[in-house]
């Protein structure tokens, strides 16, 4: 990896770990997402910025497609104080190319061996009252400099708990 790539990825990770360490985050979710912002799939960690099942939060994950490590990072929000909420959000999926992928049709380019896809998220989220099974289903349009993918969906399932 080049120095710029290492600095960029390190910055994302440091910001994320700093946010995760604050005490006021109450609702947490660990989940697997099929399709969605991780392209084919990803493992994710999601946190709320305040207690309860609504309001703003963020997610960070890791996924893999052949020869590309994906790191989806995004801000999201929930509207609805009950178990079922409307979910919305936006973010980027950084792709670290493990082999030279010049001319890749999925990611925008600019830095060697590193690419980005912008994504949006609109859908529903089902969260347990306390701890338990988590589920979400979202429309995830993906936007890059080559070819936007307007018809893209994500399905997440995992475990949610209060802390």
Secondary structure by P-SEA (a helix, b strand, c coil): ccaaaaaaaaaaaaaaaaaaacccccbbbbbbbccccccccccbbbbbcccccccccccccccccccbbbbbbbcccccccccbbbbbbbbbbbbbbcccccccccccccccccbbbbbcccbbbbbcccccbbbbbbbbbbbcccccccbbbbbbbbbbbcc
